Amino acid sequence: MRKIALIGTAPTVRFAPWADRSWEVWAHASAGTVARRVDRYVDLHPPHVFQDQRKNGRLNYYEWLKALRTPIYMQEHYPEIPASVRYPRERILAEFLPYFSSTGAWMVALALTEGATTIGCFGMHYSFGSEYAEQRAGFEFWLGVASGRGCRLVTPEGCPLLREPVGLYGYETHATPADYAARKARFKGEIRAVTPPPPPFDPTKLVPLSKAQALATFPMEAPLNPVLEAALERLA
């Protein structure tokens, strides 16, 4: 039995099992300022990113990396970062679908290859409306892979992962006529909000075609209708 807690910086990080030594703690490098203990860090950005001076809540992140003594999984082992461990990308991609939209996704895949039986997400939210929202679908996909492999998932109260949207589709979301009417009105309004009206028709922007251009654009193998043939002749 191997329990691995994945640590981020969102509010539910306070529920992480810091005092329970039966849990391994794997933290995103950005969580280094809030994690009480860490068994390994992960930062899979290239050098021009992790060498940025002000990053992950530190005034000199690169210097912190160089002084780090806890193993940190990175794209490569960097001699100036003695604790860096090369992430086994090739092994992961040989076993899994190449769908990784976040550091958290790589962390889940690695945990699975190392025999995790329980994966907890503490401070890992990828909330809608945040800059990390585009990464959420991929991370939840990997949680699904973990669950499908028999891995127990732990998400503390307040963590939105695998909880949004609320309700069992069909059974609960459309349970009453009122639910259905409210849902229909809401989505109709959202579609109107995101779909701009088409521009007005402007006949001056029409470009006349020659007969050769028309036939090249719309090739026709069968004999042409006489009316269409006459129209094409007028274009010639």
C-alpha positions in Angstrom: 0.0 0.0 0.0 1.5 3.3 -1.1 -0.1 6.6 -0.4 1.1 9.7 -2.3 -0.1 13.2 -1.5 0.2 15.7 -4.4 0.7 19.2 -3.1 -0.2 22.6 -4.7 -0.8 26.0 -3.3 -4.6 26.3 -3.4 -6.5 26.7 0.0 -7.0 22.9 0.6 -3.3 22.5 1.1 -4.0 23.0 4.8 -5.6 19.5 4.9 -2.5 17.7 3.6 -1.4 14.8 5.9 1.8 16.5 7.1 1.9 14.5 10.4 0.9 11.2 8.9 4.2 9.5 7.8 2.3 6.8 6.0 1.9 9.4 3.2 4.6 10.4 0.8 4.5 14.1 0.0 5.2 15.1 -3.6 5.0 18.9 -4.1 4.9 21.1 -7.0 7.9 23.4 -6.7 5.6 26.4 -6.3 4.3 24.9 -3.0 7.8 25.0 -1.4 6.8 28.0 0.6 3.7 26.4 2.2 4.7 22.7 2.4 5.6 21.5 6.0 7.5 18.5 4.7 8.3 17.2 1.2 9.7 13.9 0.0 10.2 15.1 -3.6 9.5 18.2 -5.6 8.6 18.5 -9.3 9.4 21.3 -11.7 9.2 20.3 -15.4 9.9 23.7 -16.9 13.0 24.3 -19.1 15.9 26.4 -17.8 14.8 29.7 -19.2 11.7 29.4 -17.0 13.2 28.1 -13.8 16.1 30.5 -14.0 13.7 33.4 -13.8 14.7 35.2 -10.6 11.2 35.9 -9.2 9.3 32.7 -9.5 7.1 30.5 -7.2 7.0 33.0 -4.4 10.7 33.3 -4.1 12.9 36.3 -4.7 15.6 34.1 -6.3 14.1 30.8 -7.2 17.1 29.6 -9.2 19.4 30.0 -6.1 16.8 28.1 -4.1 16.9 25.2 -6.6 20.7 25.1 -6.5 20.7 24.9 -2.7 17.9 22.4 -2.5 18.7 19.0 -0.8 15.3 17.4 -1.4 15.1 15.5 -4.7 13.4 17.5 -7.4 12.2 15.9 -10.7 13.1 18.0 -13.7 13.4 17.7 -17.4 17.1 16.8 -17.0 19.6 16.4 -14.2 21.4 19.8 -14.0 24.9 19.8 -12.5 24.3 23.2 -10.9 21.2 21.7 -9.2 22.6 18.6 -7.4 19.2 17.5 -6.1 17.7 17.4 -9.6 16.5 14.0 -10.9 15.7 13.5 -14.6 12.0 12.8 -15.0 11.5 9.4 -16.8 9.5 10.9 -19.7 10.3 8.1 -22.2 9.1 5.5 -19.8 5.9 7.4 -19.0 5.1 8.0 -22.7 5.8 4.4 -23.6 3.1 3.3 -21.1 0.5 6.1 -21.3 -1.4 8.3 -23.8 0.7 11.5 -24.4 -1.9 13.8 -22.9 -0.2 16.0 -20.3 -1.4 19.6 -19.8 0.0 20.3 -16.4 2.8 19.4 -13.9 0.1 17.6 -11.9 -0.7 15.3 -14.7 2.9 14.2 -15.0 3.0 13.7 -11.2 -0.1 11.3 -11.3 1.4 9.3 -14.1 4.7 8.9 -12.3 2.9 7.9 -9.1 1.0 5.2 -11.0 4.2 3.7 -12.5 5.7 3.6 -8.9 2.8 1.6 -7.6 0.6 4.2 -5.9 -2.5 2.7 -4.4 -3.9 6.0 -3.0 -3.4 9.5 -4.5 -4.5 12.6 -2.6 -4.8 16.1 -4.1 -4.2 18.9 -1.6 -4.0 22.4 -2.8 -4.5 21.1 -6.4 -7.6 22.9 -7.7 -7.2 24.1 -11.3 -10.3 26.2 -10.7 -12.5 27.4 -13.5 -11.9 31.1 -14.0 -8.2 30.9 -13.0 -5.2 30.9 -15.2 -4.9 27.1 -14.6 -8.4 26.3 -15.9 -7.1 25.1 -19.2 -5.0 22.5 -17.4 -7.9 21.1 -15.4 -9.4 18.7 -18.0 -6.1 17.0 -18.4 -5.5 16.7 -14.7 -9.0 15.2 -14.1 -8.3 12.8 -17.0 -5.3 11.5 -15.1 -7.3 11.1 -11.9 -9.7 9.0 -14.0 -6.9 6.9 -15.2 -5.7 6.4 -11.6 -9.2 5.5 -10.5 -9.6 3.1 -13.4 -6.4 1.3 -12.2 -7.9 0.8 -8.8 -6.2 3.7 -7.2 -8.1 5.3 -4.3 -8.5 9.1 -4.8 -8.6 11.6 -1.9 -9.9 15.1 -2.5 -10.6 17.2 0.7 -13.7 19.3 1.2 -13.4 22.5 -0.8 -11.4 20.9 -3.6 -13.4 21.3 -6.9 -11.8 18.4 -8.7 -14.3 15.7 -9.9 -17.1 17.7 -8.2 -18.0 20.2 -10.9 -20.5 20.6 -12.4 -22.6 19.5 -9.5 -25.2 16.7 -9.9 -25.5 13.5 -11.7 -26.3 14.4 -15.3 -29.8 13.6 -16.3 -30.8 12.0 -13.0 -30.3 15.2 -10.9 -29.6 18.0 -13.4 -33.0 17.5 -15.1 -34.9 16.0 -12.2 -37.9 18.3 -12.4 -39.5 20.5 -15.2 -38.3 23.5 -13.2 -34.7 22.2 -13.3 -34.9 21.6 -17.0 -36.4 25.0 -17.7 -33.7 26.8 -15.6 -30.9 24.9 -17.3 -32.3 25.5 -20.7 -32.6 29.3 -20.0 -29.1 29.5 -18.5 -27.4 27.8 -21.4 -29.4 29.7 -24.0 -28.2 32.9 -22.4 -24.5 31.6 -22.3 -24.7 30.7 -26.0 -26.0 34.2 -26.9 -23.2 35.8 -24.8 -20.4 33.9 -26.5 -21.7 33.8 -30.0 -21.4 37.2 -31.8 -24.0 38.1 -34.4 -22.9 37.6 -38.0 -21.8 40.7 -39.8 -24.3 42.4 -42.2 -24.3 41.2 -45.8 -22.1 43.5 -47.9 -22.6 42.9 -51.6 -19.7 45.1 -52.5 -17.3 42.4 -51.2 -18.5 39.8 -53.7 -15.8 38.9 -56.1 -17.0 37.8 -59.6 -15.5 34.6 -60.9 -14.7 33.6 -64.5 -16.2 30.3 -65.8 -12.8 28.6 -65.4 -12.5 29.8 -61.8 -16.0 28.7 -61.0 -15.4 25.2 -62.4 -12.1 25.0 -60.6 -13.7 25.9 -57.3 -16.8 23.8 -57.8 -15.8 20.9 -60.1 -18.7 19.1 -61.8 -18.3 15.8 -63.6 -21.9 15.3 -64.6 -23.4 17.2 -67.6 -24.4 20.6 -66.4 -28.0 21.8 -66.1 -28.7 24.0 -69.2 -29.6 27.0 -67.0 -26.4 26.6 -65.0 -24.4 26.2 -68.3 -25.9 29.4 -69.6 -25.0 31.2 -66.4 -21.4 30.0 -66.6 -21.2 31.1 -70.2 -22.1 34.6 -69.1 -19.1 34.5 -66.8 -16.7 33.5 -69.5 
